[in-house]
Amino acid sequence: MRFFVFLAGCVLSTALPAAAPWTLPTALAEARAHSPEAAMAAARLERAQSMGDQAGAANLPQVTLKAGYSQTTNPMMAFGAILTQGAFAPTIDFNAPGQVDNLNLTGIVGYNLYSGGRATAGLAAARSGVAATEQDRATTFARLDAAVTRAYFGIRQAREGLVALDAAVVTYEESLRVARLRYEAGQMLKSELLNLEVQLAQTREQRLLVRQQATLVARQFLYLLGRQPIGDVELADSDAAIAAITAPSELSIDQRPELLAMEARVEAAAQMADVARGARRPTVNAFASYQLDHGWRLNGDGDSWMAGIQAEWAVFDGKTASSKIRAARADYAEAEAGLSQLGLALSLELEQARLAHEFAVEQLAVTATLVDQADESARISRARFEAGSLLSAELIGVETRLTETRMRRAVAAAGERVAAAELRRAAGLPILP
């Protein structure tokens, strides 16, 4: 006898299981809120946003405050302090001015007037990086949603399989009861009775196996939700979201977050090429400072200010700038090629998902017919067996086919819902409309 069990992938989790029955929407929301994978995606986005803030600092003035106190007998330093304090007197010996102290308070403001476009391009690249990371987070959510959906329907399928096996056990027990009566009446061989006893034992063994698999997929479900994989999982008897997963009428990869993220990375690579080219251009900075000086030993006070503009242009840097430009251009070319490759891969994935859903729909229709036929065949065979006109081996074959078709029906029903969810993900759409 063959049995089909639909299992799902898993992600490690750490919280305690909830007692309330799960629906698909509540499970998806729980995974996004508590899954470690979602938390890591949020941390990556926070890091990208902080880097964007750092890049934006180049367009803002830089303000620095400094304070210091010192004492010295060094003639040059002492004489400089005397001048800044306004404490010079003709009686001071330039070669030995003595011990001089100085308290210095300085405020400095600097502002970049021109950086060859590097600041602007760097900020644009950082913003593109943030956009890419946001799409990466959306990709993580989409994959997590798909995994939770597979686990959710995996639980339902496994439990429907248990129902089918329970029905098979009940049927074999009744057939065995009838067989014993016929054996005691001398109407059946011992071997026929043993056949039914062996088949009942095998079906019970299969039930244990499927029950174990149902337990494992329930643990995996909790694992995905960011919860400790301990305890039972209770699913809601009725979940309107199951029927709400519909295959999209229009299929396109334009909204796939992976594609949008790669497009943002291509834009970032283009901006970084502009940053590299800016190294060949001059930089111009404006600055201004104001300082206060005071000394207690000479009782002097003074203040001063300075302001100006500074320009710098690297005339020859040993080909450092040209090498960086070549590297940036290569990065941009690689990003464009990666975008093209990703587009092809996502198109293939979308087509595969479409074909898989078509197959799942057809398979579901076929299995529904098979179950009806197998159920009617089993009903007739049981009546013939009770009447003594059917061998136990023939009855076992009929019951085996019925159980198998019921299992196949459970797998097909779960598989069609999962295939629809995968098709929506492949089309860049949320699993639940």
N, C-alpha and C positions, 0 to 999 in steps of 0.2 A: 504494500500500500504506500502511495506517495502523498506527502503532505507539504504544503507550501506556506511558509511563514515570512511575513514582511517585517524586516528589522530596520532600525534607523541608526545613524551615527550619533555621537555624543560629544559633549564638552564638559570638563570638570566643573563642579559646583560646590558651594560651601554652606548654603542656608538650610533651614529646616523645612520639611515638606508641609504644605498647607492641607487642612482637612476639607476645605470646600471643594465641591466637584469642579473639575477643570473643563472649560470650553476652549475652543481654539483661540478666540480673541484674548481671553485672560492669560492663556499660556504664552502667546506671542508678546503681550505686554510685560509679563513677568520676566521673560528671557531678556528683553531689551533693558529692563531696569536692573537686573541682578546678575546677569551672566558676566563672568570675568572677561570674556571676549569683548563684550560691549564696553566694559570699563576700560580695557586697554585701548580701544578705539577712541574713547573720550579723552584719554590721557594724550594720545598722539595728536588729536586735534588741538588740545590745549597747548602742547609744545609748538605746533605750527603757528598758532596765533601769537604766542610769545615771540617767536622769531620774526613774525610780521611787525610786531611792535618795535623790535630792535631795529629792523630795517627802516621803519618810519622815523626813528630818532635822528637820522641823518638830515632830515628837513627841519629840525627844530634847533633853536639855539642851545648852546651848552653853557651852563652857569656853574662856576666853581668858587667856593669860599675856602680860604686858607688862613690858618693862624699859627704863629710860632714865636717862641721866646728863646733867646740865646744870649750868651756872654762870651767875649773873646778878647784876647790881647794881640791877635794877629793884626799888624798895622793896616793892611789893605782892607780887611773886613771891618775893622774898627772905624777906620776913616770913612768907609761907605756908610756905616750906621750913623756916624756923627752928622754927615751931610743930609741923610734922609730925615733925621730928627730936627734939622735946623739948629744944631747946637755948636756950630763951628765958631772958634775964637782964635785970634792971631797967636795966642800964647800956647796953642796945642802943638806939641812936637810931632811932626809927621812920622818920624821914625819910631817913636815910642809913645803913642797916644794914651797908653795905659789900658786898664780893664774897662770895657764898654759893654753895656747890655742893650738889648733891643727887643721890643714886642712888636711884631708885624702882623697886621690884619690886611688881607688882600681879597678883593673880589674880581673875578675874571669872567667876561662874557665872550664867547666865540660863536661865529655863525658862518656856515659854508655858503658862499655866494654862487660858486660854480664848481662842479666836480666832473665835468666832461660827460654829464648824463648818467654817471654811475649811481648816484643816490636815487634818482627817479626810476631807473631801470631795476635797481636792487629792490626798491619798494614794490614795483609791479611784479617782480619775480616772487617775492615773499607772499604777496596777495594771491598769486596763482597757486603757490604751494599750499596756502590755506584752503583755497577752493578744491584742490586735489585731495587734500586730507579730509575735507568734509564729504567728498564723494567716496573716499575710501571707507569712511564710517558708514555711509549709506550702503556700500557693498557688504560690509560686515553684517549690518542689520538684515540685508536681503538673504544672505547665506544662513544666518542664524534663524531667520523666519522659516526658510526652507527646511532646515534640519529639524526644527521643532514640529513643523507640519508632518514631516515623515515619521517622526517618533509618535506623534499624536495618533495618526492613522495606523501606525504599526501596532499600537496598543489595542485599538478597536479591532483590527484584523485578527490579532492573536486571540483576543477574547471571543470573537465570532467563531474562530477555529475551535476553541474549547467547547462552545455550544454545540458545534457539529459533532465533535467527538463524544460529548456527553450523550447526545441523541443516539450515536452509534452504540455506545455501551449499553444504554437502556434497551435498544433493539436486540442486541446479541443476548442480553440476559433473558429477554422474553423468548427468543428463539431457542435458547438453551433449555429453558423451562419446558417448552413444548417438546423438544428433542428427548429430554429425560422421560417424559411421560410416554412417548412413543417407544423409547428403548425398553422401558419397563413392561410395556405391552407387547414386546417382541416384534415391533414394527420397524426397528432401526438397528443397524449394525453399530457395534461399539466404536468402530473407526469414525463413523459419521458423527457420533456424539463427541469424540475427542477432537475432531476438526473444529467444532464450534467452541469447545473449551479453550483450545489453543488460540483461536482468533479473538476471543474475548480477552484473554490475557495480553495478547499483542496490542489490541486496541487500548486497553488500560495503560500499557507501557507508553504507547504513543501519546496518550493524554498527559501523562507525567512529563514527557519531553516538551510538549507544546505549552504546558503550564509553566515549566521552567523558562522557556523562551519568552512567554508573556511577562513573567516577572523581570527578566533581564531588560526587555524593551521598556518596561515601566521605570526601571532604575535609570536607564539612559535618558528617558524623558526628564526626570528630575535633575539629572546631570546637566542637561542643556539649559534648564531654567536657573542655574546657579544655586541649586539646593543640594543638600546632602542626599546621595542616592540610597536612602533608607526609608522603609515603610511602603505602604501600598499607595497606588495612584487611583483616585476616584474620578471618573469622567462623568460629565453630565449626560443623563439619558437622552436629552434632546438638545441639539446644538444647531441653531439656524445657520451658523457660519459654514457648516458642511456643504449645504446646497448653494451657498453664496459664492463659492469658488468657481468662477466661470471662465472658460477659455476666451481670450480676447479675439475680437473679430478682425482687428488690424494688427499685424505683426511687424515690429521694427526694433532695431537695436539703438535707436537714437537716444533713448532715455536710460540706457544702461549706465549705472553709476561708474562701472569700470571704464567705460568709454569716455564719460565726462571727466573722470579723474585723469585719464591719459591725455586728453585734449588740454587740460589745465597744465599738465607737466610739460607738454610741448611748448605752450606759451611761456612757461617759466624758463625753459631752456633757451628760447629766443631772447628773453629779457637778460638772461645771464650772458649771452653773447654780446649784448649791448654793454653790459657791465665790463666785460673784458676789453671791448673796443675803447671804452672810456679811459683806459689806462694810458692811451696815447695822447690824451688831451690834457691841458693844464688844469690845475685846481686853484681856486681863489677863495681865500678865507678872510673875513673881517674879525677884528678882535678889539676889545677895550678892557682896561683894568683900572682899578682904583685901590690905593693902599694907604694905610695909616701906620705910622711908626712912633713908638714912644720908648724913651729910656729913662730909668730912674737914677742912674749914677750921674748922668749929666743933666738930668731934668729937661730933656729935649722932647719936642713934639713936632711932627711933620706929616704932611699928606702929599700925595702926588697921583697923577693919572697918566695913562698912555692909551692911545687908540691908533689903529692903522689897518691897512689891508696888505695881505701877503699872498703872492702868487708863486706857484711852483710848477715846473714843467720838466718831466724827465726826457732829456734829449736823447740819451742812449742808455739802455738798461740791460745790455747784453742779450737782447732778443727775448727777455722775459715776457713783455707784453704780447709780442707776436706769437709766442708759444701758448700763452693763455688763450689768445683769440682762436688759434687752431683747435685747441682742446674744447673750447666752448662751442665752436662750430660742429665739431665731431659729436659732442653731446646732443646738440640740436638735431643733427642728421639721424642719430641713433633713436632719439625720441620720436621723430617722425616715422621712422621705419617701424618702431614698436607700436605706434598708433595704427599703422596700416595692418600690421600682423594681428593686433588685438581685434580690429574690426572684422577681419576674416574669421578669426576664432569665434567671436561672438555670433556672427552670422551662421556659422556651422552649428554652434550650440543651439541657436534658435530653431534651425531646421530640424535638428535632432529632437528637440523638445516637441516640436509640432508633430513629427512622425510618431514619437512615443505616445503622445496623447491620442492620436488617431487610432493607433494600435490598441491602447488601453480601452477606448470607447468600444471598439469592435469586440475585443475580448470580453468585456463586461456583458455585452449583448449575447454573445455565444454562451457564456457560462450560465446566464439566466435561463436560457433554453435547456441547457444540459441538466440543470438542477431539476427543472420540471419533469423532464423525461426520466431521469434517474429515480426521482421520487415515485413516479407512477409505476416504473418497472419494479421497484422494491416492494411496493404495496401488493402488486400481483404475485410476486415471487413469495412473499411471506404467506399469502393465502394458499398457494400451491404447496408450500412446505408443511403448513399445518395439516393440509389434506393428504400429505404423504406422497405427493406426485413430483417432488423436487428434492434433489440430493443436497446435503449440507454444503458441499463444495460449490455448487451452483448458487446457493443462497449467499454464501460468503462472498463470492465474486460480485453479486448484485449489490450487497450492502457496502462492499469496499468501494465500488464505483460511486455509490450515492455519497458516501463520506468524502471521497476525493473531490467530487464535483462541488459539494458544499464548501470545502476548503478552498477550492479554486475560485468559487464565487466570492468568498471573503477576501481573498488576495486581489481579485480583479476589482472589487468595489473600492478597496483602499488604494490600489494602484492607480485607478482612474482619477481619484481625487488628488493624489500626489502628483500625477502627471499634469493635471490642470494647474496645480500650484507651481510646478516647475516651468510650465509654459509661460505663466504670468511673470515669473522671475526672469526668464530668458528674454521676455519682451520689455523688461525694465519697469514692470508694474508691480504694485503691492499685491501680496497674496490675497488679501481680503479687499474687495472693491470698496 
